[in-house]
Amino acid sequence: MIQKKNRLLLLLCSCVCLLLYNNCAQPFSSIDSQASSSNQANSDGSLDDSSPTGDQDSSGDDSAVIPDPENAGPALMAIGHMQMTMYSCDGGRTWEGYQSANNNQRCWDRNADDFDCDHDSTSGKGVTWGEDGFMATFGWGTPGQVIKTTDGTNWTPVHQGATFAGVSYGNSTYYLNSRRNNLVSQDGGSTWTEAGDVLSTPFNQRQTFFIPGGGGRFVSLSSSGGVVDMMISRDNGLSFVHPDVLPEGCGEGAYAIGQQSIIVNSDITCVSSDNGDTWVPAAAPGNGQLLFNGEEFRSYGRGHFMRTPDGVINWTRVDVTLNGAPANNLELRHVTYQPQLNRYSANNQRWQNWYESTEFYWSDDGIDWHIVDKAAGDAPLSPHPIRAIASGFLETCSTSDSN
C-alpha cells in the first residue's frame, strides 16, 4: 500500500514535465547505476521527488559568443528521457542520428508498467555546446552520467555516478549544476574540479545557463515546494551568491539572453540589464517558451507568440500559421532558434502527448510553420520525451545541406 501511494505521488509530481522520444538506433553505452565518483556523487537520495517545472531548453545563448569552429557545421542537438539523443543539420527541417539507451521501454505507459522516466539514471537533464562539443547530462535521483560528442552519434562519457541539474558553458568552462558537489572543467571534461556550493533557498537546482557579459556569469535556477530562487557565480563557478537585487518569485523558469537584457519567466517575469547583478519585475508575456533571435525576445504560446525588443515593455501579439493557414490550436514546444541558419524549430510534445503523437515543425520566420514529414524519414516516428535542445556545431553537419 505504501509503495502504491509513493508511486502515485511520483506520478503526480511528474505531471508538470513534458516530452518523450523513441525509435530505433544503436544505443550508446548503458549507465552503471552503481558507479561512483567518491565525494562528487550527490546520489544519496537527498533529491526530492519533484520533477523540474517546465522545459530545459537552450536557444543557443551560450554559443552566441563562441566563434564558429573549423570542420563543423551548424547543428541542433536534442536530448531526452531514456538517454535519447538526435540532431539536425538544417535547423529542424530534418532530424537524424536518433538513439536511446532503451528503444522498447516507454515512459509513463499506462498500458504497461507506467515507468517514471523523470526519476531514473536515463532521465534527460540538460545539454549545451562549447568549443569541445555538445555535452549532455542524464540521471535524476538515481546516479547517471555526463556525455560529450563532436559528431552527434559517438558519445564519450566524461563523468559518471552523480546527478546534475543541467550543464552550461562559458569562459572555456563547462559547469555541471548541483546544490553541492557541482563541478567545473576547463579541458572539455577530461578533468573536473569542485565548484562552489549553490545553497539556494529551495533545495533542488533545476536549470543553468551562462551570461556572456560582465566577464561572464554562471546562473543556477532552483525550485522546491512552490518556491523559486536564483544564484550566480562571477568567478567561473568557484562561488555562488544571490544577485544583488532579486525580487521574490524570480527564479526557476523559462529564460532568454538578449544583447542588452536577460528575461526569466518564473512565478513573476523579471529582467536584468546588468548581466544578472540586479533584477526587476517586468510585464509578463505569458507562460510560453522564451527565446531571443538577435533582434527581439519572443514568448511562444498556443497559436501565437508575444514579441518585444527589450524584454521589459511593448509586448505585442503575433498569430502563427501552419502552411499559411490559421493555426489557433498549434501549441509549439521547445521552440529553438538557430542563428547561423536563421531558422526556427519546434515540436508539440507535452504531458501524455509524445511517441506516436509527436510532430516536428520548422519555420524560416517563426510565424509560418511547416510539419516535418515523419513518414518520409525526416524525423523519428515515435520518439521518447525531449527534455532539452541546444544550438551549436557538429562535424557531421559540416558537409550537410542546410537549406
PEHU-V823604 format. One record per backbone hydrogen bond with DSSP energy under -1.0 kcal/mol. CO is the residue of the C=O (numbers start at 1). NH is the residue of the N-H. If there is no record, write none. Layout:
CO/NH  CO/NH
//
This chain:
1/5  2/6  3/7  4/8  5/9  6/10  7/11  8/12  9/13  10/14  12/15  14/17  20/385  32/35  37/40  38/41  63/66  73/394  75/392  76/88  77/390  78/86  79/387  79/388  82/101  84/80  85/99  86/78  87/96  88/76  96/87  99/85  109/112  109/114  115/108  115/117  120/123  120/140  122/83  123/139  126/137  128/135  130/133  133/130  134/149  135/128  136/147  137/125  137/126  140/142  144/161  145/138  146/158  146/159  147/136  148/156  149/134  150/395  156/148  159/146  162/144  164/166  166/177  168/175  170/173  173/170  174/185  175/168  176/183  177/165  179/198  182/195  183/176  184/193  185/174  193/184  198/200  204/223  207/221  209/219  211/217  213/216  217/211  218/233  219/209  220/231  221/206  221/207  222/229  222/252  224/227  227/224  229/222  231/220  232/241  233/218  235/238  237/196  241/232  245/279  247/250  249/268  254/265  256/263  261/258  262/272  263/256  264/270  265/254  268/266  269/282  270/264  271/280  272/262  274/277  277/244  277/245  280/271  289/300  291/298  296/293  297/308  298/291  299/306  303/320  304/301  305/318  306/299  307/316  308/297  312/283  316/307  318/305  320/327  321/369  322/325  325/322  327/330  330/303  333/347  336/345  338/342  338/343  343/338  344/363  345/336  346/361  347/333  350/353  353/350  354/357  355/358  359/348  360/372  361/346  362/370  363/344  367/321  369/323  370/362  372/374  373/378  374/377  378/95  383/355  384/21  385/81  387/56  388/79  389/58  390/77  392/75  394/73  395/398
//
